[in-house]
Amino acid sequence: MRAMVYRGPYKVRVEEKDIPSIEHPNDAIVRVQRAAICGSDLHLYHGLMPDTRVGMTFGHEFVGVVEQVGGSVENLRPGDRVMVPFNIYCGSCYFCARGLYSNCHNVNPNATAVGGIYGYSHTCGGYDGGQAEYVRVPFADVGPAKIPDGLDDEDALMCTDALATGYFGAQLGDISEGDVVVVFGAGPVGLFAAKSAWLMGAGRVIVIDHLEYRLEKARSFAHAETINMADCADIVVEMKRVTDYLGADVAIDAVGAEADGNLIQHVTATKFKLQGGSPIALNWAIDSVRKGGTVSVVGAYGPMFSAVKFGDAMNKGLTLNMNQCPVKRQWPRLLSHIQSGYLKPSDIITHRIPLEHIAEGYHIFSGKLDECIKPVIVPQYA
């Protein structure tokens, strides 16, 4: 098969790899119809994640058609259209039993916090991802779900991470009717978080970013107010000014470890294989909410120490909620919203790139060229 292969920081290419095979009776092999490049893939692309090995295939957002199933798989058959959550999880451990699928205890021998993630380094289990023609899907009776009739592949694709994570970010904000919600970051997750905040009763939604084309998308897609932080001397002071000097009720950090990488990230990641990420967006969130407010964190951070303003959060009486999204837990609500016409997830897709040109896709997305917000990868046969 043809698959994207990592060859070092800023170096990816398409190569021939063996089609994955059934390794366990619970496995399925899925022929990929659509995949996506996620903002968090750029941490891998830039060499900022520990234990990202040469030869790995990235891609934790994908949908496809079941090609083959193991002998123990009961819920799927060859030919089924499926969407696959980015979490790999067993479905039966202490954490899965409580719906914490992203914290599964049985699928990642390399960490005690996060479970398995497709195509996201050996730190997250070492599973190859879906930026390829085929992918092995473990625990096929647990993670994947059949795509409902009438749901477009690209709408389903957004449910595998970006939409689910944005919705989860709004959910973690514990939004009450009429709340002022500020979202840091107007990438796909931030856009979906802003859109979802309205569904949870927000009275006002403000999105902050430094790229005008992304802010325009926040206005047209999420119907949010926007602030270009490049135009502000101090974004926290500006947030106080537009909220009667109280602060927002809820802040959602949809940035996390900066995908571009700062100097400290590049030095620690490339030399010592450590990445915590800049705490700037999280500290802005802490400073921008009112006393007694809530900060939701769905931006990705690595394991290294980050200088978070925890004392300020404590003294303001803030509630901090955070986790990797347990994707499948969000699907019933998301599918209901899509079928009711409240969400059209594929509206954020800006680029459709053939798999053979994925290196150019990474270059465009990484460089924020051509007003790229969300690139989708299309195998040649799809």
C-alpha positions as a Python dict, from the first residue, in 0.01 Angstrom:
ca = {
    (1, 'M'): (0, 0, 0),
    (2, 'R'): (96, 368, -20),
    (3, 'A'): (138, 546, 310),
    (4, 'M'): (280, 865, 457),
    (5, 'V'): (610, 790, 632),
    (6, 'Y'): (801, 1007, 882),
    (7, 'R'): (1170, 1055, 797),
    (8, 'G'): (1266, 1317, 1056),
    (9, 'P'): (1164, 1671, 1152),
    (10, 'Y'): (995, 1847, 858),
    (11, 'K'): (1052, 1537, 642),
    (12, 'V'): (757, 1321, 539),
    (13, 'R'): (701, 1131, 216),
    (14, 'V'): (480, 866, 62),
    (15, 'E'): (629, 517, 41),
    (16, 'E'): (529, 158, -20),
    (17, 'K'): (452, -28, 303),
    (18, 'D'): (309, -370, 369),
    (19, 'I'): (-69, -371, 400),
    (20, 'P'): (-135, -428, 772),
    (21, 'S'): (-260, -770, 872),
    (22, 'I'): (-482, -908, 1144),
    (23, 'E'): (-259, -946, 1452),
    (24, 'H'): (-531, -1027, 1706),
    (25, 'P'): (-880, -1178, 1670),
    (26, 'N'): (-1030, -842, 1777),
    (27, 'D'): (-860, -650, 1492),
    (28, 'A'): (-1010, -508, 1175),
    (29, 'I'): (-836, -379, 863),
    (30, 'V'): (-992, -61, 727),
    (31, 'R'): (-945, 76, 375),
    (32, 'V'): (-915, 451, 428),
    (33, 'Q'): (-1155, 675, 235),
    (34, 'R'): (-1065, 1004, 402),
    (35, 'A'): (-800, 1108, 654),
    (36, 'A'): (-702, 1449, 788),
    (37, 'I'): (-397, 1637, 909),
    (38, 'C'): (-457, 1764, 1262),
    (39, 'G'): (-286, 2059, 1427),
    (40, 'S'): (-141, 1819, 1681),
    (41, 'D'): (23, 1625, 1393),
    (42, 'L'): (243, 1930, 1348),
    (43, 'H'): (408, 1860, 1685),
    (44, 'L'): (524, 1530, 1533),
    (45, 'Y'): (614, 1689, 1201),
    (46, 'H'): (830, 1950, 1375),
    (47, 'G'): (1010, 1686, 1581),
    (48, 'L'): (865, 1808, 1910),
    (49, 'M'): (715, 1483, 2045),
    (50, 'P'): (932, 1228, 2223),
    (51, 'D'): (986, 888, 2063),
    (52, 'T'): (855, 975, 1718),
    (53, 'R'): (1031, 706, 1517),
    (54, 'V'): (1146, 712, 1157),
    (55, 'G'): (913, 498, 947),
    (56, 'M'): (595, 576, 1142),
    (57, 'T'): (272, 664, 963),
    (58, 'F'): (81, 954, 1119),
    (59, 'G'): (-293, 1020, 1117),
    (60, 'H'): (-544, 985, 1398),
    (61, 'E'): (-845, 1119, 1205),
    (62, 'F'): (-978, 879, 942),
    (63, 'V'): (-1286, 703, 810),
    (64, 'G'): (-1307, 411, 572),
    (65, 'V'): (-1453, 78, 470),
    (66, 'V'): (-1391, -245, 660),
    (67, 'E'): (-1178, -474, 446),
    (68, 'Q'): (-1121, -764, 686),
    (69, 'V'): (-1211, -858, 1044),
    (70, 'G'): (-1059, -1091, 1301),
    (71, 'G'): (-1236, -1402, 1420),
    (72, 'S'): (-1368, -1243, 1741),
    (73, 'V'): (-1518, -931, 1584),
    (74, 'E'): (-1897, -938, 1605),
    (75, 'N'): (-2018, -582, 1533),
    (76, 'L'): (-1849, -517, 1198),
    (77, 'R'): (-1845, -690, 862),
    (78, 'P'): (-1640, -634, 546),
    (79, 'G'): (-1798, -355, 347),
    (80, 'D'): (-1919, -153, 647),
    (81, 'R'): (-1847, 221, 634),
    (82, 'V'): (-1690, 315, 967),
    (83, 'M'): (-1562, 617, 1154),
    (84, 'V'): (-1281, 549, 1396),
    (85, 'P'): (-1216, 759, 1708),
    (86, 'F'): (-857, 871, 1760),
    (87, 'N'): (-855, 690, 2097),
    (88, 'I'): (-752, 326, 2100),
    (89, 'Y'): (-907, 163, 2406),
    (90, 'C'): (-1002, -178, 2539),
    (91, 'G'): (-1353, -95, 2661),
    (92, 'S'): (-1329, -304, 2976),
    (93, 'C'): (-1064, -162, 3213),
    (94, 'Y'): (-1137, 54, 3520),
    (95, 'F'): (-1118, 375, 3315),
    (96, 'C'): (-1308, 258, 3007),
    (97, 'A'): (-1587, 137, 3235),
    (98, 'R'): (-1622, 498, 3350),
    (99, 'G'): (-1622, 644, 2999),
    (100, 'L'): (-1261, 766, 3022),
    (101, 'Y'): (-1167, 604, 2693),
    (102, 'S'): (-871, 837, 2640),
    (103, 'N'): (-718, 707, 2964),
    (104, 'C'): (-745, 334, 2889),
    (105, 'H'): (-511, 128, 3106),
    (106, 'N'): (-444, -157, 2865),
    (107, 'V'): (-335, -16, 2528),
    (108, 'N'): (-23, 191, 2592),
    (109, 'P'): (273, 38, 2773),
    (110, 'N'): (470, 363, 2746),
    (111, 'A'): (261, 594, 2963),
    (112, 'T'): (38, 587, 3268),
    (113, 'A'): (-176, 889, 3171),
    (114, 'V'): (-286, 874, 2809),
    (115, 'G'): (-414, 562, 2636),
    (116, 'G'): (-336, 470, 2276),
    (117, 'I'): (-362, 711, 1984),
    (118, 'Y'): (-330, 623, 1616),
    (119, 'G'): (-17, 756, 1447),
    (120, 'Y'): (104, 960, 1741),
    (121, 'S'): (453, 833, 1831),
    (122, 'H'): (554, 546, 2054),
    (123, 'T'): (479, 770, 2351),
    (124, 'C'): (114, 701, 2264),
    (125, 'G'): (153, 331, 2195),
    (126, 'G'): (335, 315, 1862),
    (127, 'Y'): (26, 245, 1648),
    (128, 'D'): (46, 338, 1279),
    (129, 'G'): (-216, 590, 1172),
    (130, 'G'): (-458, 649, 891),
    (131, 'Q'): (-266, 872, 648),
    (132, 'A'): (-237, 563, 433),
    (133, 'E'): (-448, 339, 212),
    (134, 'Y'): (-508, 84, 490),
    (135, 'V'): (-486, 83, 870),
    (136, 'R'): (-510, -182, 1140),
    (137, 'V'): (-784, -103, 1393),
    (138, 'P'): (-746, -288, 1727),
    (139, 'F'): (-1049, -359, 1950),
    (140, 'A'): (-1273, -327, 1646),
    (141, 'D'): (-1587, -409, 1843),
    (142, 'V'): (-1520, -121, 2082),
    (143, 'G'): (-1386, 188, 1901),
    (144, 'P'): (-1521, 213, 1544),
    (145, 'A'): (-1886, 274, 1464),
    (146, 'K'): (-2080, 234, 1143),
    (147, 'I'): (-2137, 565, 970),
    (148, 'P'): (-2513, 634, 969),
    (149, 'D'): (-2685, 629, 633),
    (150, 'G'): (-2698, 978, 490),
    (151, 'L'): (-2392, 1102, 678),
    (152, 'D'): (-2121, 1220, 442),
    (153, 'D'): (-1770, 1073, 485),
    (154, 'E'): (-1620, 1416, 546),
    (155, 'D'): (-1875, 1505, 813),
    (156, 'A'): (-1803, 1171, 979),
    (157, 'L'): (-1430, 1239, 951),
    (158, 'M'): (-1461, 1554, 1162),
    (159, 'C'): (-1634, 1349, 1433),
    (160, 'T'): (-1323, 1133, 1482),
    (161, 'D'): (-1135, 1413, 1661),
    (162, 'A'): (-1173, 1783, 1578),
    (163, 'L'): (-1550, 1817, 1627),
    (164, 'A'): (-1563, 1577, 1921),
    (165, 'T'): (-1271, 1752, 2093),
    (166, 'G'): (-1417, 2100, 2037),
    (167, 'Y'): (-1754, 1986, 2171),
    (168, 'F'): (-1579, 1825, 2467),
    (169, 'G'): (-1396, 2153, 2532),
    (170, 'A'): (-1728, 2335, 2559),
    (171, 'Q'): (-1866, 2052, 2772),
    (172, 'L'): (-1573, 2079, 3015),
    (173, 'G'): (-1653, 2449, 3050),
    (174, 'D'): (-1976, 2365, 3236),
    (175, 'I'): (-2146, 2646, 3045),
    (176, 'S'): (-2459, 2789, 3202),
    (177, 'E'): (-2729, 2977, 3013),
    (178, 'G'): (-2611, 3326, 2925),
    (179, 'D'): (-2241, 3269, 3003),
    (180, 'V'): (-1965, 3465, 2832),
    (181, 'V'): (-1728, 3212, 2675),
    (182, 'V'): (-1384, 3297, 2537),
    (183, 'V'): (-1202, 3050, 2312),
    (184, 'F'): (-828, 3079, 2262),
    (185, 'G'): (-735, 2951, 1916),
    (186, 'A'): (-935, 2957, 1593),
    (187, 'G'): (-807, 2633, 1450),
    (188, 'P'): (-1054, 2350, 1385),
    (189, 'V'): (-1090, 2254, 1753),
    (190, 'G'): (-1137, 2617, 1859),
    (191, 'L'): (-1394, 2674, 1585),
    (192, 'F'): (-1592, 2369, 1690),
    (193, 'A'): (-1563, 2466, 2059),
    (194, 'A'): (-1705, 2810, 1979),
    (195, 'K'): (-1988, 2662, 1773),
    (196, 'S'): (-2063, 2409, 2047),
    (197, 'A'): (-2072, 2676, 2318),
    (198, 'W'): (-2391, 2815, 2161),
    (199, 'L'): (-2548, 2468, 2172),
    (200, 'M'): (-2485, 2463, 2548),
    (201, 'G'): (-2654, 2796, 2615),
    (202, 'A'): (-2376, 3053, 2593),
    (203, 'G'): (-2497, 3411, 2573),
    (204, 'R'): (-2180, 3542, 2416),
    (205, 'V'): (-1885, 3370, 2244),
    (206, 'I'): (-1551, 3540, 2178),
    (207, 'V'): (-1269, 3380, 1976),
    (208, 'I'): (-908, 3498, 1999),
    (209, 'D'): (-640, 3428, 1739),
    (210, 'H'): (-365, 3614, 1551),
    (211, 'L'): (-458, 3511, 1195),
    (212, 'E'): (-730, 3716, 1032),
    (213, 'Y'): (-848, 3443, 792),
    (214, 'R'): (-911, 3210, 1086),
    (215, 'L'): (-1097, 3484, 1272),
    (216, 'E'): (-1312, 3541, 964),
    (217, 'K'): (-1400, 3171, 977),
    (218, 'A'): (-1488, 3209, 1344),
    (219, 'R'): (-1730, 3486, 1251),
    (220, 'S'): (-1890, 3306, 955),
    (221, 'F'): (-1892, 2948, 1087),
    (222, 'A'): (-1921, 2990, 1465),
    (223, 'H'): (-2101, 3329, 1463),
    (224, 'A'): (-1858, 3449, 1730),
    (225, 'E'): (-1715, 3785, 1820),
    (226, 'T'): (-1344, 3793, 1745),
    (227, 'I'): (-1031, 3961, 1876),
    (228, 'N'): (-706, 3966, 1682),
    (229, 'M'): (-443, 3949, 1952),
    (230, 'A'): (-189, 4100, 1712),
    (231, 'D'): (-388, 4424, 1743),
    (232, 'C'): (-382, 4426, 2125),
    (233, 'A'): (-105, 4546, 2351),
    (234, 'D'): (-232, 4307, 2619),
    (235, 'I'): (-493, 4045, 2534),
    (236, 'V'): (-592, 3996, 2901),
    (237, 'V'): (-657, 4368, 2948),
    (238, 'E'): (-862, 4367, 2627),
    (239, 'M'): (-1067, 4071, 2751),
    (240, 'K'): (-1136, 4252, 3077),
    (241, 'R'): (-1234, 4566, 2885),
    (242, 'V'): (-1495, 4385, 2672),
    (243, 'T'): (-1645, 4205, 2974),
    (244, 'D'): (-1709, 4505, 3201),
    (245, 'Y'): (-1377, 4434, 3377),
    (246, 'L'): (-1509, 4111, 3527),
    (247, 'G'): (-1367, 3855, 3285),
    (248, 'A'): (-1536, 3574, 3097),
    (249, 'D'): (-1735, 3305, 3276),
    (250, 'V'): (-1560, 3028, 3082),
    (251, 'A'): (-1228, 3014, 2896),
    (252, 'I'): (-1143, 2730, 2658),
    (253, 'D'): (-777, 2666, 2573),
    (254, 'A'): (-783, 2516, 2225),
    (255, 'V'): (-417, 2599, 2158),
    (256, 'G'): (-208, 2383, 2390),
    (257, 'A'): (158, 2336, 2310),
    (258, 'E'): (210, 2579, 2025),
    (259, 'A'): (220, 2390, 1697),
    (260, 'D'): (484, 2626, 1557),
    (261, 'G'): (708, 2556, 1855),
    (262, 'N'): (902, 2815, 2053),
    (263, 'L'): (1280, 2816, 2110),
    (264, 'I'): (1263, 2621, 2437),
    (265, 'Q'): (1040, 2359, 2275),
    (266, 'H'): (1276, 2311, 1984),
    (267, 'V'): (1583, 2281, 2207),
    (268, 'T'): (1425, 2046, 2462),
    (269, 'A'): (1234, 1840, 2206),
    (270, 'T'): (1503, 1790, 1945),
    (271, 'K'): (1795, 1757, 2187),
    (272, 'F'): (1636, 1593, 2491),
    (273, 'K'): (1309, 1458, 2345),
    (274, 'L'): (1092, 1645, 2593),
    (275, 'Q'): (800, 1873, 2523),
    (276, 'G'): (573, 2051, 2763),
    (277, 'G'): (480, 2341, 2545),
    (278, 'S'): (443, 2708, 2607),
    (279, 'P'): (192, 2785, 2886),
    (280, 'I'): (105, 3124, 2734),
    (281, 'A'): (-246, 3039, 2610),
    (282, 'L'): (-333, 2858, 2932),
    (283, 'N'): (-209, 3147, 3143),
    (284, 'W'): (-412, 3390, 2931),
    (285, 'A'): (-716, 3170, 2994),
    (286, 'I'): (-653, 3175, 3369),
    (287, 'D'): (-615, 3553, 3367),
    (288, 'S'): (-913, 3617, 3137),
    (289, 'V'): (-1187, 3445, 3336),
    (290, 'R'): (-1366, 3604, 3627),
    (291, 'K'): (-1314, 3493, 3983),
    (292, 'G'): (-1495, 3163, 4033),
    (293, 'G'): (-1491, 3093, 3660),
    (294, 'T'): (-1401, 2779, 3470),
    (295, 'V'): (-1104, 2700, 3246),
    (296, 'S'): (-1135, 2412, 3001),
    (297, 'V'): (-818, 2271, 2847),
    (298, 'V'): (-835, 2053, 2535),
    (299, 'G'): (-519, 2184, 2368),
    (300, 'A'): (-246, 1919, 2368),
    (301, 'Y'): (42, 1946, 2615),
    (302, 'G'): (340, 1717, 2654),
    (303, 'P'): (494, 1565, 2967),
    (304, 'M'): (754, 1831, 3043),
    (305, 'F'): (717, 2095, 3315),
    (306, 'S'): (532, 2410, 3208),
    (307, 'A'): (522, 2728, 3416),
    (308, 'V'): (144, 2750, 3463),
    (309, 'K'): (8, 3026, 3688),
    (310, 'F'): (-144, 2780, 3931),
    (311, 'G'): (-135, 3022, 4224),
    (312, 'D'): (-348, 3271, 4033),
    (313, 'A'): (-596, 2995, 3948),
    (314, 'M'): (-617, 2889, 4311),
    (315, 'N'): (-654, 3239, 4450),
    (316, 'K'): (-926, 3324, 4197),
    (317, 'G'): (-1119, 3009, 4291),
    (318, 'L'): (-1114, 2874, 3936),
    (319, 'T'): (-1229, 2532, 3826),
    (320, 'L'): (-987, 2367, 3584),
    (321, 'N'): (-1124, 2083, 3369),
    (322, 'M'): (-908, 1900, 3116),
    (323, 'N'): (-844, 1572, 2936),
    (324, 'Q'): (-794, 1413, 2598),
    (325, 'C'): (-1141, 1378, 2449),
    (326, 'P'): (-1317, 1042, 2496),
    (327, 'V'): (-1441, 1065, 2139),
    (328, 'K'): (-1706, 797, 2115),
    (329, 'R'): (-1886, 931, 2423),
    (330, 'Q'): (-1966, 1246, 2226),
    (331, 'W'): (-2103, 1078, 1915),
    (332, 'P'): (-2471, 1035, 2010),
    (333, 'R'): (-2511, 1408, 2078),
    (334, 'L'): (-2300, 1514, 1780),
    (335, 'L'): (-2488, 1293, 1537),
    (336, 'S'): (-2816, 1428, 1668),
    (337, 'H'): (-2697, 1787, 1615),
    (338, 'I'): (-2573, 1705, 1263),
    (339, 'Q'): (-2896, 1528, 1166),
    (340, 'S'): (-3097, 1821, 1305),
    (341, 'G'): (-2900, 2065, 1092),
    (342, 'Y'): (-2731, 2250, 1378),
    (343, 'L'): (-2383, 2137, 1269),
    (344, 'K'): (-2224, 2085, 927),
    (345, 'P'): (-1873, 1978, 1033),
    (346, 'S'): (-1721, 1960, 685),
    (347, 'D'): (-1775, 2334, 641),
    (348, 'I'): (-1436, 2396, 801),
    (349, 'I'): (-1247, 2187, 542),
    (350, 'T'): (-1040, 2413, 318),
    (351, 'H'): (-808, 2173, 133),
    (352, 'R'): (-846, 1826, -17),
    (353, 'I'): (-504, 1682, -93),
    (354, 'P'): (-418, 1355, -270),
    (355, 'L'): (-224, 1115, -48),
    (356, 'E'): (64, 1126, -295),
    (357, 'H'): (102, 1499, -226),
    (358, 'I'): (85, 1477, 153),
    (359, 'A'): (432, 1630, 198),
    (360, 'E'): (303, 1946, 30),
    (361, 'G'): (-8, 1926, 249),
    (362, 'Y'): (204, 1929, 563),
    (363, 'H'): (406, 2220, 427),
    (364, 'I'): (91, 2422, 352),
    (365, 'F'): (-70, 2347, 687),
    (366, 'S'): (246, 2399, 890),
    (367, 'G'): (325, 2728, 717),
    (368, 'K'): (-38, 2846, 741),
    (369, 'L'): (-27, 2905, 366),
    (370, 'D'): (-320, 2952, 130),
    (371, 'E'): (-553, 3027, 427),
    (372, 'C'): (-546, 2660, 522),
    (373, 'I'): (-768, 2569, 819),
    (374, 'K'): (-834, 2196, 779),
    (375, 'P'): (-667, 1975, 516),
    (376, 'V'): (-821, 1639, 424),
    (377, 'I'): (-617, 1360, 266),
    (378, 'V'): (-775, 1158, -17),
    (379, 'P'): (-626, 821, -126),
    (380, 'Q'): (-605, 776, -501),
    (381, 'Y'): (-884, 515, -518),
    (382, 'A'): (-1130, 712, -300),
}
